[in-house]
Amino acid sequence: MSKLKNTTGFPCQRLAMSATGCDQMRRLVQNDGANPTRKIVFITGTRADFGKLKPLMRYLEQRSDIELHVIVTGMHMLKLYGSTYLEVKREGFTHIYCVANQHANEPMCSIMGNSVCLFSRLIGEIAPHLIVVHGDRLEALAGATVGALSNTLVCHIEGGELSGTVDDLIRHAVTKLAHIHMVANDDAAARLVQLGECGSNIYVIGSPDLDVMRSDTLPSLQQALAHYQIPSADFAIAMFHPVTSEEADMPAYAKAFFSALEKTGDRYVVVYPNNDAGTSAILAEINRHRENRRFSVFPSIRFEHFLTLLKNANYIIGNSSAGIREAPFYGVPTVNVGTRQSRRYFCESIFNCSYHEQSILDAIHKAKSYTSRRRSMPFGDGNSLEKFALALNSTGFWQTPFQKAFVDIDVCTSDEPLPALCLETAA
């Protein structure tokens, strides 16, 4: 059987920070006149990706040689999910475009078409030198599509990862449309090489949200509890998102999930799901439990406040990537329910279970018995902004060619030919 050879030696951009990294950052903010002003567009569609991208945007807004443009769309524009476009506007970026690309319960394929049309017009007017997209949402796919078809460089942040369901399809499709990749770790970089990406266009910077997570400027627990009127510091966080390929089963899954939460007797901070297909079933179940005094329900929570709550939570339960990426960084145990994150990185503080009520309850018991609080940091160590700045100012970054080339790797472990599918025409 043919197997991929070990790719741990692939060439990619290693961005090492010296002890004077902060001084270098400050110098990069100043334009010495040697470089022209470049326009960079960021596309944000959710509260989650904005929290990750915000440190990078803030940095670029300060640079005299960069003109930052922010397209705000997707869930940000929906009142049902908290109208979080207001959170983006509060940042005071000079160039912000709030664009509604969908209505409630619109099919995902329709949202994709809307987004391509809207972004195409905006990108045409702005004429940026670079488009930055994040992760695995439809808005990222639409932005990358527009960039690829308009000869505009596309930078994809946090590609090369595995999760499960349709997210993987979208994430890897964005990879093939993007020209530049900023990934969280070597594993993600290796997958991009397997996808035929050029190693010199891959930058390992870590996950940008970890910069915020280790910051000493986060609100205190008392401030977060008071802001959201959460009555107790003894709580867990619940975030349950739809799985698009299991849409028909989401009503039953949501019912079992919230029934299990009720039976624990614990207090929960419940955050609305994303707006993928199947979300209405979860929202309906949340509404049925809204009067439960042990449930504090919110359409959205500001990223910094959410991090403070997560850091102090007894555990997080559901199927959000926050339980796989952010919670282990704080040593907070996770109950990971179902298939949505089935292919993610797992560590000792993550307890997997099925959608069945008893399985969920068993996993909650294990999470509550976990006392190690040992940190796991497979997605970087909190200096992504510094590495992002170095990448942006590296020699080859702006010389990245628009015309992509597929880079073949040797997939055989022997001289045997790869098996091929032969299609014979009937006589």
Secondary structure by P-SEA (a helix, b strand, c coil): ccccccccccccbbbbbccaaaaaaaaaacccccccbbbbbbbbccaaaaaaaaaaaaaaaacccbbbbbbbbccccccccccaaaaaaaccccbbbbbbcccccccaaaaaaaaaaaaaaaaaaacccbbbbbcccaaaaaaaaaaaaacbbbbbcccccccccaaaaaaaaaaaaccbbbbccaaaaaaaaaaccccccccccccaaaaaaaccccccaaaaaaaaccccccbbbbbbbbccccccaaaaaaaaaaaaaaaaccccbbbbbccccaaaaaaaaaaaacccccccccccccaaaaaaaaaacccccccccccccccccccbbbbccccccccccccccbbbbcccaaaaaaaaaaaaaccccbbbccccccaaaaaaaaaaacccccccccbbbbbbccccccccccbbbbbbccc
